[in-house]
Amino acid sequence: QVQLVESGGGLVQPGGSLRLSCAASGMVFDIYTVGWYRQTPGKQREFVATISGGGSTNYAASVKGRFTISRDNLKNTVYLQMNSLKPEDTAVYLCYRAGQIWGQGTQVTVSS
């Protein structure tokens, strides 16, 4: 039905890279702002990045210069390229579409 499904999470060393993907189905995608949040147990959900239907991007200060959000409307998919990863980036990364549609999350762990 209405789904956002994340993939690409995993275990990486500090300084490493990951690319997260989020595939949308059962919804209108192209005209909506989509993006990523992250959450650690016991902590408030944190904004990471968004991209509008027109391609305008916004980033949290903590990830600016290291992460890049992009979208492919033909594939109904949003991506998050994460470079220079730090242990403090460890979290469950959640995909969303404007209108409070959320994915289930994918775990990113940055550790030696």
C-alpha positions as CSV (number, residue, x, y, z in Angstrom):
1,Q,0.0,0.0,0.0
2,V,1.5,3.3,1.1
3,Q,5.2,2.5,1.8
4,L,8.6,4.1,2.2
5,V,11.2,1.4,2.4
6,E,14.8,2.2,3.4
7,S,17.9,0.2,2.6
8,G,21.6,0.5,2.6
9,G,22.3,0.8,6.3
10,G,25.0,-1.2,8.0
11,L,28.2,-1.3,10.1
12,V,31.0,1.0,9.0
13,Q,34.3,2.3,10.4
14,P,34.8,6.0,11.3
15,G,35.6,7.9,8.1
16,G,33.8,5.5,6.0
17,S,30.8,6.0,3.7
18,L,27.3,4.6,3.1
19,R,24.5,5.3,0.7
20,L,21.0,5.0,2.0
21,S,18.0,4.5,-0.4
22,C,14.3,5.0,0.2
23,A,11.8,3.6,-2.3
24,A,8.3,5.0,-2.3
25,S,5.2,3.2,-3.5
26,G,1.5,3.7,-3.3
27,M,1.8,7.5,-3.1
28,V,2.4,10.6,-5.1
29,F,6.2,11.3,-4.8
30,D,7.6,13.8,-7.4
31,I,5.9,17.0,-6.2
32,Y,6.5,16.5,-2.5
33,T,9.4,17.3,-0.2
34,V,11.1,14.1,1.0
35,G,14.0,13.6,3.4
36,W,15.7,11.9,6.2
37,Y,15.6,12.0,10.0
38,R,17.6,9.9,12.5
39,Q,16.8,8.6,15.9
40,T,18.7,7.1,18.8
41,P,16.8,5.3,21.6
42,G,15.7,7.8,24.3
43,K,16.5,10.8,22.2
44,Q,14.3,13.1,20.1
45,R,14.1,12.4,16.4
46,E,16.7,14.6,14.6
47,F,16.3,16.3,11.3
48,V,19.1,15.3,8.8
49,A,18.2,16.5,5.3
50,T,15.3,17.3,3.0
51,I,14.9,17.8,-0.8
52,S,11.9,19.5,-2.3
53,G,10.1,18.5,-5.4
54,G,12.1,21.1,-7.3
55,G,15.4,19.9,-6.0
56,S,16.1,22.4,-3.3
57,T,18.1,20.9,-0.4
58,N,18.4,21.6,3.3
59,Y,20.8,20.0,5.8
60,A,21.3,19.8,9.5
61,A,24.5,21.7,10.5
62,S,25.9,18.5,12.0
63,V,25.9,16.8,8.5
64,K,26.4,19.7,6.1
65,G,29.4,19.1,3.9
66,R,29.5,15.3,4.7
67,F,26.0,14.1,3.6
68,T,24.3,14.7,0.3
69,I,20.6,14.1,-0.4
70,S,19.3,13.5,-3.9
71,R,16.2,12.1,-5.5
72,D,15.2,10.2,-8.7
73,N,11.6,10.9,-9.5
74,L,11.5,8.3,-12.2
75,K,12.4,5.7,-9.6
76,N,10.4,7.2,-6.8
77,T,13.5,7.0,-4.7
78,V,15.4,9.4,-2.4
79,Y,19.0,8.8,-1.4
80,L,21.4,9.9,1.3
81,Q,25.1,9.7,0.5
82,M,27.0,9.7,3.8
83,N,30.7,10.4,3.8
84,S,33.3,10.9,6.5
85,L,31.0,9.1,9.0
86,K,31.5,9.6,12.7
87,P,30.4,7.5,15.7
88,E,27.9,10.2,16.6
89,D,26.1,9.5,13.2
90,T,25.1,6.1,14.7
91,A,21.3,6.0,14.6
92,V,18.2,4.6,12.9
93,Y,17.7,6.6,9.8
94,L,14.1,7.2,8.8
95,C,12.8,8.3,5.4
96,Y,9.7,10.5,5.1
97,R,7.5,12.3,2.7
98,A,5.7,15.5,3.5
99,G,2.4,14.7,5.0
100,Q,3.8,12.5,7.8
101,I,4.5,9.4,5.8
102,W,7.4,7.6,7.4
103,G,9.5,4.6,6.6
104,Q,10.5,1.9,9.1
105,G,14.1,2.9,9.4
106,T,17.5,1.4,8.7
107,Q,20.3,1.1,11.2
108,V,23.6,2.9,10.7
109,T,26.3,2.0,13.1
110,V,29.7,3.8,12.9
111,S,32.3,2.0,15.0
112,S,35.8,0.6,15.0
